[in-house]
Every structure is written in C-alpha cells, then in structure tokens.
C-alpha cells in the first residue's frame, strides 16, 4: 500500500477479498493506493463512511483521504450491478432448462 503524500499505514490485514488497515496522521487530500488493479465494484470505507474510488496513475485502486489522526480503512470487492443481474439471469435460465428437461422426460415416459 502506498500513501502518495503524507501519513502512515499500520496493521494491514488481508482476509480473502477484504483488506483492512489503520491510517494515522494523514493530511487532507492524501491519496492512498491499494494493491488491487482498478476495477468497478470495490468499496472503500474510512471509519464506516464510504469514499469515492478512482484509478491511480499506476492503474491501481486509489482513494483521496480527509485529514485524519487515526482511522480504520476497509477495502472490499462487492461487484457491480451488471454482475448481479447477469448472475440472476443465469440462475433463472438454468432453472428453466432443468424444468424443461424434467417435463420432456415426464412426457416421454407417459407416451
């Protein structure tokens, strides 16, 4: 993790897709770059408040921080709305195919 201007990052912990850390003595407008390639669907929270993310000059996930003495930062990937809709459509399609297959076998056995 990289702070572009001034500040310190301690207690970095990564569990699965979620990363948490503690930022200390950060000046307003400091940009923190996370070790994730930028892609829509990441949520970054600072003390529970969601912050807007953007792509850094290096192509990684970044966020601009407010002035803070100490705060907990959390990064989590939840995906996009389009991904959610795609999963729902795929699930409904699979269920329809299974129902069609069962109905077709049932009609064939009764003929």
N, C-alpha and C positions, 0 to 999 in steps of 0.2 A: 504494500500500500504506500502511496506517495502523497505527501502534502506539498502542494506546489509553492506555497509561500511560507507561512509561519505556523508552528504548532507541533504537538507531539501526539503520537498514537501508541497506546498501550493495550495490553491484554487482548490481542487479536485471537479470536476463536472461530473456527470454521467447522460446522456440523452439516454435512450434506450440502445443500444449496444455500444455506443460510450462513452469513458471516456477521459477527458482532465484534465491536471494538470500543475502546474508550478514547475519546479525543480530549486533549487538555490544552489550555492556554492558546486558543485559536483566535486569530484576528478576523474581523468581519471581511467576507469576500474570499477567504482562503478556499482554494479548490482542493478537494481530496479525490485522488484517482484510485479506483479499486481494481484488483486483479481479475477483472471479468471483461471479456470483449463486449463492447456496447451492443445491446440488442433490446428492442422494446419489450417490456414485461417485467423489468426489475423495479422493485420498490425500495427506496432508501428512506429510513426514518431516523430522525435525530430527536432523542428524548420522546419518542412516540409520535412526533409530528412528521408527516410525510413531506419530503423535499423533492423538487423537480430535478430529474437527472438529465444528463447530456453526454455526448461523445467527446472525449478529450482529444488533444492533438495526436495522441498515440493510438487512438481507436479504442480506448478502454472506457468503462463506465466511470463517470465523474459527477460530483455534486459540489455546489458552492455552499459553504457553511456560514452561519451567522457568527457573531462574536460570542464565544463561549469560554468559560473557565474549565468546565468538565461536563461531558455529556456522553451518553451511550448512543452509538451509531449502529444501525442494523440494516443489512442488505439481504433481500430475499427475492427469488425469482418466482413470480406467480403466473407468468404467461400473459398473452393478450386476449382480448375478447374474441378475436377471429379464431384463435386456437380453441377456445372453449366451444364456440359454435361448431367448429369442424369436428370436435370430439362427440358432441351431441348428435350431429347428423350421421356420423359413422356408427354410433351406437344404435340409433333408430333403424338405419339401413340393415345392420347385422340382425336385429330382432325381426325385421320384415322378411329377410331371407330365410331365417330359421322357421318362422311361421309358415312361409310358402312351402318350404321343403317338407315340413310335417304334414301340412294339408295335402300336398301332392302324394305323399306316401299313403296317407289315410284313404284318399280317393282311389288309389291304385289297388289297395287291399280290398276295398268294398266292391270293386268291379267284377 
